[in-house]
Amino acid sequence: MLTKEKHSAMRQKQLTSSILNNSQDVIIIINSDGIIKQVSPSFCQLIGVKYEYVIHQPLIKFINTAAYKKN
């Protein structure tokens, strides 16, 4: 039998997953160390990288800093 807390956590995870998978927006969830925990499919399409290669990687790895360099 699930406790109320476990049931609530499961529902929250399902809701988060549903939002990520059905959104056309780019959504990135990172931890306090800047490591990617979850992303929307739109993010993967935008950067042209499969989900498996994005998860557990530092977000900074996917930011193009060249655009910000001064000439």
N, C-alpha and C positions, 0 to 999 in steps of 0.2 A: 504494500500500500504506500502511495506517495504522500509525503507530508505536504502541507500547504506551501511551504517554502520551496520544495523541489518542484511542485506543480507550477508555481508562479515563475520560477526560473526557467522551466521548460517552455512555458507560454511566451515568456519574454524572448527567449532564443528563437522560437518559431516566428515571432513577430519581426524581429530584427532580420532574420533570414528572408522573410517574405518581402520586406521593404527593400532590402539590398537587391534581391533577384528580380523585382518587378519595376524598379525605378529606372528611368531613362537618364537620370542625373548621375554624375560621377560622385560616388561616396567612398570614402576611405576611413577606416577605423584603425587607429594606431594606439599602441600602449604608451606609457610615460617615457619610454626609451626611444620612441620614434619607429618602432618595429610594426609593420603592417600585420594586423590581426584579421581583418576582413575588408573586402572591396566589392563594389558593384560590378556587374559584367561590363558596364559602360567604361569603367576605368581601364579594364583589360583591353577593350576595343580601342580606346583612345591611344594607349601607349603601344599597342600591338604585341602584348606579351600574355601568355597563358596564365590563368589563375594560379596554377601550381608553382610557377616561377616567381610570383609576386608575394605570396603569403610567407610570413616569417622573415621577410627581407626589410632592411631599413628603407623608409620612404625616400630619404635623400638620394638613394640609388636611382630613383626614377624621375628626379627633378632635373631639368635641363638648365644648368647654371650658365651655360654659354651665352644665353640670351641676355644675361645681366652683366656680362663683362663689358668694360668700357673699351672703346676703340683707342 
